[in-house]
Amino acid sequence: MNKRLLIKHIVGEATERERKEVTEWISSSKMNESYYINLMNLVVSQDMSKDSLHIFSKEEIRDRLLDVKEKIRGKNKEEFRGNISQQSPKMKTGKYYFAVVVAAATLLLLSVLLNLYQFNSDAKEEMVTTSSLTIGPKTDVINTFYTERGVKGKIVLEDSTVVWLNSDSKIIFPEHFSSDSRQIRFEGEGFFEVAKNSERPMVVTTAKGMTVKVMGTKFHIKSYNNDDSEQATLFTGKIQLAKEVKGNGGAMVQQTIEMVPNETVIFNRNGVELISHNADTTKKVAWKRGELVFDETPMSEVVKMLERWHGAKIVVSDNAILRHKFTGSFNAESLVQVLELIKFTSPVDYNIVDNIAYLRVRNI
């Protein structure tokens, strides 16, 4: 199936004949259904940046959201019930199955569109989906914004700082910053465009203990709790990086690094693992453009990235797999398509049971 035709169908530009062709293709296999839903999710939510939000304007999102809501609770539901009752017993199962597929896809689209509408709204209370904890006056309201596995998001803070979050990431921030600093807690992977304010530095502290102090600049953080290391990459300006590490004799000491543009600093459990002075900043934020990039990436990291990207569960059945590395670039490909390429380019094989992918070494 042509990907452009699927995208036309997703954004509502397909003709009646094309819509029929796509729906027949979706209903022909579980793999096609999964690919369509993944592509739809990616098309709508792959990049929340203002420049790239060209598929749906704010008005289009609102109108499409209302249209989907109407279809869900409107007469289509009654027509579908009527059609099912008129089919022969042989046809009921297939029709019902496809209806469930369409309903699931519609509900997913509704959810994504609702999030997009919230991201794109002029009102700050609708701009972000958060949980809040009020622990005192209004200035003490603490917000938590989390992106589920398989989802990416964008948030604009009170001071106009913009933060993009990759899948399975969390940011905790006050509704109103204090008069002398802007304190944020972060976990996962994100790209920050910090509004400049020399009198109120922003201090981002990760769950693994790394601290980034900035006045106003662009930088990238990757700090997942289940990773062995964490890292920061500076795009513009300057930042001060700090982390408590083991010193001589095992005592914990504060290590501070003044970073300059195009530098990446990686901390492992014992301290600085690597300082790269010529970082490929384009690859660092490929996820922000809806791209999943592997560059001689160890399979242990590949597995974690795929789990976060697709919201999947992957089990490594043979630890010998972890000795391999993988290189590849993906956009809207499904998990199965990625695994097929890994299988084609390495001795890694897979099978999927109950929505869990099991990796093993292929028998030659």
TIPA-939463 format. One record per residue: residue in one letter; x, y, z of N, C-alpha, C, O in turn. Coordinates in steps of 0.02 Angstrom, whole numbers, plus 50000, padded with zeros to 5 digits. Atoms other than C-alpha are relative to their C-alpha. Layout:
<recs>
AXYZXYZXYZXYZ...
</recs>
This chain:
<recs>
M500424994050000500005000050000500445006250000500935006650038N499624993850005500655017349953499915004250064499345005650084K500034996349938501105027250110499645006749992499295009050037R500324993550011500525043750033499244999450000498885003850024L500725001150000498795036350005499744999050071499205001550088L500205000949930498725030850187499975006750036499515008050075I499994993449968499205048450243499415004249976499105007750016K500594996450025497865055850129499374997750037498945001850054H500585002749964496615044450213499985002550072499455004250098I499964997849931497225049450387499795007250008499445009050055V500154992849994497095068150354499355002049967499185007949964G500664998550028495405066550267499995002749930499515006149912E499964997450068495955070450089499884994749947499924996149887A500095005450047495605053450010499325000349967498835002649997T500645000450035494235051049879499624994050026499884989950065E500415005749978492815038849905500314993449978500334988650017R499685006150024493705025849798500634998450040500754992650057E499395001149961495335028349893499844997950071500194993750099R500195001949932494455027150061499814992650002499994989050049K500195007050003493705010450009500614995649993500664990350025E499395003950010495405004249950500404999350065500654994050081V499615000049937496245009050115499654995650052499974991650086T500365003949949494875001550225500044992549986500104988550032E499935007150018494954985050129500704997550017500794991950040W499305001949985496854984950148500104999250075500434994550097I499935000449927496734988350336499694993650027499984990350070S500365005849973495484974350363500294993449976500084988150000S499745006350028496504961650264500494996450046500594990450038S499535003449954497784958350403500105004150062500015010250062K499854996649937498234962350583500615004549992500645009850023M499404996050010499934968750524499825006749966500085011949985N500214993850034499104981350406499645004750048499755010750048E500364995949950497964987150546500505003550047500435009550060S499504997149954499454989750664500405005449965500545010649995Y499614995050037500444998950529499615006449991499885011950000Y500424994050010498995010650493499945004150063500015010350062I500094996449936498715014950676500655003550020500645009250043N499354997049984500585018050704500145006149955500385011249979L499894994550046500675028950548499555005950018499775011650016M500474994749982499135038750601500255003850062500235009950064N499744997049939499865041750774500605004449984500675009950012L499394996350016501515047450698499855006349959500135011649971V500174994350042500735058750565499735005850041499915011650029V500334994749961499715068250693500465002950053500435008950067S499634997749941500985069250834500754999949993501115000950042Q499285001150006502725066850760500405006250019500965005450044D499614994149982503275084950786499545005550023499135008049984M500444995049972502435097450899500255007149989499935011950012S499734993350010503525112050844499555004149955499215001349911K500464995650035502595126950775500135000049925499675000249885D499824999850070503545126850611499784993749964499644993949904S500145006450032503165108550578499284997950005499084992949976L500695001949991501345108150629499595002349940499145006449946H500314997850062500795109750448499424995649979499034997549935I500545004450020499615095050437499335002650025498845002549987F500614997449971498305102550552500145006950031500585007650073S499984993649965498095120850598499564999350062499224994350071K500405000349939497275124950764499264999349983498904995450015E500705000450020495595127650677499834993249971499304990449984E500125006650031495775111550576499974994650054499554990150050I500005004949946496185101750734499345000350037499044995150052R500634999349963494655108850822499424997149959499014993549986D500555002450042493505105350674500024992449992499514989149994R499935007250009494205087850648499824996350064499534990950063L500175003049935494035084150833499254999750008498984994550029L500734999949994492215089350831499684995049953499194991749970D500265004650049491925079150674500064992850024499604988850017V499895006849976492675063450750499544998550058499244993150062K500465001049944491685065850910499294998549975498954994150001E500685000850026490085067450808499914993149969499384990049977K500045006650032490465051550711499974994550052499644989450042I499995005249948490805041950870499314999250032499084993650043R500635000549962489155046250955499385001049955498825000949980G500554998550045488095049750800499704994149965499714988549989K500415005050033487115040350673500424994449970500154989049957N499595005450026488595030350606499974993950044499984988250020K500035005549952488505019950764499374995949989499394989849990E500635003550010486675015750732500004996349934499764990749929E499975003350065486985012050547500424993750004500254988649973F499565005849995488395000350593499634994250034499674988550011R500375005249966487284990850715499484996849954499384990749954G500495002650046485954989350582500314995649947500034990449930N499665003950050487184982950453500214993250027500154988249992I499785006349970487844969750572499414995150005499484989249990S500575004449989486114962950609499744997149934499414991949935Q500265002350064485744961050422500484995349965500294992449913Q499525004350033487324951050380499874992850018499584991250070S500055007149985487374932350369500484998350055500955002150067P499555001949946488204923050515500724999649978501165001250017K499315000650024489734920050408500345006849997500955007250009M499714993450009489994938650380500045003950064500425008750068K500044995949939489624944850556500685000850033500865006350053T499374999749964491314940450631500485004849966500785009050000G499544995650036492334949150495499795007250005500215011650016K500244993149997491244964550493500105002950070500315008650078Y499934997649931491244965850682500735001450016500895006450048Y499294999149987493124963550689500245006549969500605010450001F499764993950033493414977350563499715006250034500045011450038A500304994349965492194988750655500395001750063500495007550079V499594998949940493214986350814500655003449981500885007950016V499374997050023494794990550716499905007449986500285011750008V500144993050017494015006450647499855004150062500095009750069A500164996449938493325011250817500635001450040500715006950068A499384999049963495025008650898500425005449968500695009750002A499614994950035495885018950764499695006950010500055011850019T500344993649992494565032550780500115002950070500245008850078L499904997649931494735033450969500725002250010500845007150045L499304997949995496635034250953500095006849968500435011249995L499944993650033496485048350828499685005550042499965011050047L500334995149956495255057250943500455002050057500505007950074S499554998649944496485055751087500585004449979500755009350012V499424996150023497945062250985499795007049980500145011949996L500254993450020496915076350911499855004350061499995010350061L500154996249939496325081451084500645002650031500665008350053N499354997749973498135082251145500285005649958500535010649984L499754994750044498625092350992499625006550010499925011950012Y500394994049989497195104251020500205003450065500225009650069Q499784997149937497755106551199500695003249993500815008550020F499334997250010499565109351144499955006649963500335011249976N500014994450046499025121951013499545005650022499485010649987S500484995149977497755131751115500355006350025500915006050049D499714993749976498045150051157499995000350076500425003650106A500064999749927497495147251337500514995550032500574989750013K499475003949969498905141351450499724993850036500054988650037E500265005749964497775129951550499814994449952499744988649974E500155005250049497355120651387500614998149959500594993549919M499415001150041499095121251316500374993750018500744991049976V499625005749975499745106751420499544995550039499114997850077T500365004849959499005090951491500444998150058500954994750049T499575001249942499685089951667499584997550058498974997950059S500315001049934499315083851840500295005250046500885007050040S499794994549957499425097051975499934998150073499484994450092L500025001049927499785096752161500075006850033500595010050028T499984993649965499345112152262500214998950072499874995550110I499755001149932500375112852420500025006550040500365006850091G500014993749964500035130652474499665005249957499165003849925P500274994850042499685147252388500074998149927500374993049910K499985001450071499485148052200500704999249973500814995249928T499315000550024501355150352177500314993250015500834991649988D499745006549982501605132952253499694994349961499814988549976V500305005350041500595123452122500554996749958500915000149921I499485003750036501735109852051499664995849946499204991949961N500285003750057501345102651879500474994449979501084995149982T499635005650027501895085951809499734998549930499134997449921F500195001550069501885082751621500394993849979501004993749983Y499685006450017502235064951561499774997749931499184997949915T500165002850065502325057651386500054992450004500584989750022E500015007349998501825039351377500484997149948500715000749903R499615003450052502855026651280499625000349934499024999249932G500314999450066502525028951095499725006949985499445008049932V500274993350008502055047351119500545005250012500985004250054K499554994349988503025063651105499595006250013499015006649992G500394994149983502515080651169500425006350004501045006250002K499684993549995502905099051183499635004150053499025003750058I500304996049947502605110951328500335006950000500935007549989V499754993249994502795129751348499915002250073499355002150099L500034998149930503225135651524499815007450009499755011149960E500234993249983502725151751611500455005449970500205010749949D499524995050024504305160851555500114999749925500575003049899S499955001150073504055155651371500544995049980500674994149920T499555005550015505365141951384499604994349968499054992649990V500345005550036504905127851262500394993650012501004993450006V499685006549988505255109551304499654994749958499044993849962W500265005850037505035094951183500194993750039500764993050061L499875006149963504895077951267499934993949955499434993249919N500055006350035505275061251188499574995250041499344996950096S500435005049967504295045551235500264998350070500864998450083D499845002349933504245039951417500435005150038500925003350070S499624994749967504855056751484499535004050045498925004250035K500404996449951504275067551629500355006450021500955006550034I499744993749976504495085651679499555002550057498945002350051I500364997549942503995092851848500205007350011500805008750015F499844992949998503885111751864499465003850038498885001650040P500504995949966503015125351966499595004049950499835005749897E500424995950044501575134851890500305007049993500255010149940H499674993450001502505150851937500704999250029500784996650084F499315000449976504395151851952500115005150055499765010150059S499834995349946505165160252103500355006149970500515006349911S499714993750024505925177652091500754999549985501015003949951D499285000350009507735171652092500244994049959500834993749941S499785005850039507755154951997499414996549968498834997849986R500525003950033506795143251884500194992650008500604989949970Q499825006949983506865125651958499554995049965498934995649967I500365005250036506365110451855500304993350015500914992750022R499755006949995506495091751881499814996349936499274997349908F500105003250065506665080551729500234992850001500714991050036E499825007150008506735062151682499824997949929499264999149906G500135002350067506905054651509500445003649949501045004549961E499634996650052507425063651350499625006249978499025005949965G500334993850019507065081651304500465005049967501075004649975F499644994450031507585096851204499725006550027499115007650024F500214993949966507535113651293500215006249959500785006849938E499854993350025507415131051217499835004850058499255006750067V500114996249939507645141451374499985007549986500445010349956A500064992850006507025159351376500555003450041500665001650098K499444996849967508465170851421499775004550057499315008550050N500134995849941508435178651594500614999450045500674994750084S499375000249962510135182651672499895000750075500324998750115E500134999149929509315187051839499674993950031499674993250093R500325006149974508375170551854500244994049960499914992049912P499755005850037509425155851796499514994150006499174993450056M500395006149997508525139751752500454994350023501014993649998V499625005649974509115124451848499594993749988499064992850019V500345006250016508605107551775500374994350035500964993250022T499705005649963508935092651891499684993549977499064992949978T500275006350023508755075051825499904995250059500164996250113A500135005049948508135060051923500624996250018500664993250072K499375003549987509895052751910500525004550031501095002350044G499554995649963510685068051992500405005049961500795008749990M499644995050040511375078251847499625006650003499015006850002T500304993349997511075097051858500265004349943500865004649930V499834995450055511045109251712499785007050020499195008150034K500164993149982511135127851751500095004449938500635004549909V499984995950061510715139951609499675006750013499245007550056M500324993550000510275158151582499495000549943498965003549949G500424999950059509525155651409500374997049942500864999949918T499645003550053510035143351273499614994049977499044992949999K500315006150024509635127251181500454994150017501054994250003F499605005849983510175110351245499554993850002498944994250004H500335006550001509725091851245500214996050060500804996150079I499855004349943509615079951393499734993049985499184992349958K500245006950002509485061051393500184996850067500764995750082S499885002549932509275053751567499424995450021499004997350062Y500515004949982508175038251578500254996050061500844994450066N499815003749939508165029051744500284993149986500704990750024N499765006750014508455012151661500615000049953500794994749927D499384999650037509995018351565500595000150049500535002450105D499415000149957511745015851634500335006850004500715008250051S499694993450002512255033651588499485005349987498915003849971E500424994350019511525050851562500445005149966501055005249977Q499604995550040512075064751446499655006649987499045007149992A500264993450019511875082851396500395002349939500995001249934T499694997250060512225091151228499805007349993499205008949997L500144992850006512365109951206499975002049926500425000349888F500094997750069511725117851045500265007249992500635008649945T499784993050004511995136451077500135002650071499894999850120G499874996849936512645147751216500464996050045500904992550022K499605003549950513395140851376499554997150054499035000050070I500355002849942512795129551516500524997350049501084995650030Q499575003049948513535123551679499694993350020499124992950041L500215006749986513415104951706500314997650065500914998650076A499735002249936513615097351879499704993250019499124991850005K500245006449976513475080051955500464997550055501074998450052E499605003149947514035071252113500264993249975499864989049954V499705006250024515255057352067500484997350054500655000850102K499535002949954516415045652158500705002849989500965002549933G499324997450004518095053652196500504994950025500334989050035N499495004549973519725046152259499794997650070499585001650112G500195002849935519395034552405499274998350005499044995950057G500705001750001517575032452355499535005350026498925004450023A500424994649975516955048752431499675003649941499965004349887M500374996450053515645058352330500245007249997500275010650048V499784993150011516255074752256499595003149943499344999549900Q500374996450051515405087952149500465001349941500995004449948Q499614998850061516045088151970499615005149957499025004149943T500324994650037515675103951870500355001049933500975001049930I499724999050068515915106651682499645005849968499035006249968E500284994450039515675122651583499994997749927500514996849896M500065002550069515005117051414499955005749949499705011149964V500034995350056515175125951247499614996549944499514990549947P500425003050052514135123251088500334994049966500934993649958N499825006250035514215106251000500394995250044500734990750019E499695004749954514865097651155499474995350028498904997250042T500415005049964514125081651228500414997450058500994995550051V499685002949941514545076051404499584994150022498974994750032I500345006049977514115058351458500274998050068500874997250077F499825002349933514115053251641499804992650007499244990749990N500205006749978514175035151696499945000250076499935005550106R500115000149928513975029451875500605002550040500535004450098N499394998149964515765033951919500255007049983500745009350013G499774993350019515935050951836499955001049925499554997849892V500014998550071516285057951663500254994049960500804991649971E499815005650043516305044151534500295002649934500754999649907L499774997450065516555054951378499825007349994499285009450016I500154993150020516665073051323500155000549925500735000249905S499924999350072516375074951136499955007449981499485010850000H499984992850018516845091851062499725001349931499705007149908N500274999150068516055088850892499374995749993499344991349950A500615004149998514335081550930499575001149939499535006749913D500474999550055513115077850790499325001950028498914997750045T500614997549968511715088750854499384998149960498844997649989T500575001850042510595084150707499724993250021499124992350027K500225006749980510535065850759499734999950071499294996050087K500224999949930510305070250942499255001350006498924998650052V500714998449995508575077150908499614997649938499115000649919A500365002950056508065066350760499294998150020498824998749980W500665001949975506615060150868499505005749998498905004749990K500434994050001505945077950872499695001049931499165004049924R500254999650068505735076950683499624993749979499434993049921G500365006250016504885059950694500444994749970500194990149937E499535004950026506455050050649500314996050056500494998750108L499675004549953507165035050741500654997949968500664994349918V499345001050031509035034150707500444995650044500514996950104F499505004249967510275020450753500665000749961500665000249900D499344999250031512125022950718500514995850038500804998050088E499575004749964513165007850769499784999650073500194999550119T500295000049933511995007150918499994992950029499764988349996P500025006649969512214992551039499284997550005498825001450016M500675002850001510724980651035499645001250067499035001650068S500334998549936510404983751221499655006849997499115007650025E500294993350007510085002051178499454999949947498955003449954V500515000650052509124997551019499344997650029498815000350013V500605002949969507904987151121499635005350041499025005950035K500324994949958507575001251245499695005649958499145007949973M500264994750044507355014151106499374997749964498895001549958L500595002550034506125003051013499414999350048498845000850029E500545000549951505124999751171499695006850014499085007450018R500264993349986504975018351206499645002849939499115005949945W500264997150061504635023051025499314997149982498855000749963H500625003450022503275010150991499554998150058499014995450048G500415002049943502625007751168499934992550004499404989950022A500025007350005503074989351151500394996850056500755000150094K499615004149953503774975451259500434995349959500184991549917I499535004250036505344966851193500424996150050500704998950097V499625004449955506174952051278500594997149961500504994249907V499405002950031507964946951236500094993050028500264992150087S499975007049978507964927851244500714997350003500834992350036D499315002450004509824926051208500465006050009500475010549966N499554994349986511124937951284500545000949948500845006349945A499514999250054512274934651136499785005549952500205008449917I500264994650043511154946951042500315006750020500435010949977L499774993549975511814961051151500705001749976500935007449984R499334998550027513544959351071499975003449932500475006049909H500074997150067512864965650906499825007450003499575009950054K500194993050007512624983550847499575000749937499574996449893F500474999150056511354990650726500025007149975500075011850015T500044993550032511305005150603499405000349954499294995849913G500604999250042509715011350522499635006350019499725009150073S500394994049988508515025850507499284998649979499154995749927F500705001550012506615024950516499575006150011499755010850047N500474994449993505135036550501499334997450025499194997750085A500665002349980503395029050501499954992450001499404989650004E500015007250002503895010750497499744997050065499874999750119S500255003449941503034998750616500564996250034501104995450006L499515003949963503944988550747500194993749960500774991849957V499865006150040503774973050637500475001649943500924997749929Q499574998250055504574982050491500725001350023501204999449989V499324998849973506044987650600500334993350017500914992250001L499725006549981506274970150668500184995849939500674992149940E499845003550062506234963150491500675002349972501064998349947L499364997450025507674974650442500574997650044501114995850019I499495002649954508654969750597500154992749984500734990649983K499925007150017508364951550551500384999349935500804994849928F499675000450066508944954750372500745001950003501144999249965T499314997449998510554963750423500434997150056501004999050063S499635002949944511084953350574499764992950014499254990849987P500225006849983510974935850648499454999850053499374994950088V500534999549949509514941550757499344998249968499155000849915D500675001950023507824933350734499505001950054499695003650110Y500504998049952506174936950820499354996149988499244993449934N500705002250008504414930750850499585004050049499835006450100I500454995949959502914939550925499454995550028499094992249991V500515004049966501794931051053499645004550050499955007550093D500414995949954500364940051142500275007150005500335009950059N499774993150006501024956951082500685001350033500865007150045I499324999349974502764953751156500484997349947500394991849922A499505002150050504254952851037500584996650036500874999550083Y499455003849971505554939651081500574999849950500484997649893L499415000150043507304941551009500444994150017500544992450075R499555005749990508464926750985500514999849944500425003149893V499505000950052510014922050886499734995049949499504989649967R500265004350053509524914650719500444993949990501054994449989N499635006150015510014896850687500224999949927499805000649882I499745000050069511134895850534499914993149969500104992149912
</recs>
